[in-house]
Amino acid sequence: MATTGDITGRVVDANGNGIEGVVVTPYDVTPPRTADVTDATGAFLLVYVLTFEGAITFTKPEWSFVVDPSYGPWTAPTNADIGEIVGTLTEDPFTLVARSIWDTLEAHTRFADLVPANNRIKLIDGARDPIKDQISVEDLPEVRMLPAGSSFHAHRTSNSTSCMQRYALQVSTGDIRMNKWLFPVKWIIFRALKDWPTTLGTVLWNTKVFVKNVILNEAADGINEADLSRGIKGWSTIWSCEVEMWFTTGDL
């Protein structure tokens, strides 16, 4: 009788956080086995896998996985836990930074208290156009983040290339009272992003950190931004955030 066993493990990112939605498939198995998909903790379970000489593949769009050679070709014992498989997000650095800015803001409990989740317009994933043409008071305050231009410096040093990506943080309040939403939201954005060295400063591209500086520039306040107010009078602000990135030229 053929030997079968369960294979368990966990798929994580470079920081040890579980990666959900990774398709885990034993390869060269007869008969073919149904793949498992990692849960929110990154865990997977392949059940009743026949002993085989083959590989286990890990796939998810925009992620790459370096699998230890001892796992493929791999001989399954009756049961095995292959430990942690590390995945690397292969998105472009500009998107990685945009995600990290949002993560940094949302990690601050006061930001989450002030700006409801549905009022955070991220322009990442989700709907193609999440910006609402018409709003009510329940849609405010609203915070958006938009791209605001780039500059590049190829071969800045003998082995490095740098660029500056700008992001516009836009806040609309629907309220003329400065202390109602405008100042509290601006203050909490400032407080959250001052922690960038431990958030954006640890993001990896091609297994290396690349964010070298984050600068919050002038925040322009006004009450006549039609695109932001959309018929509800109130203060708005547009705050420029510059993120300086450095890369090893040979990696580009």
Summary of the structure (lengths in Angstrom):
residues: 252
radius of gyration: 23.2
end to end distance: 52.1
largest distance: 77.7
contacts: 728
relative contact order: 0.14
helix: 23%
strand: 41%
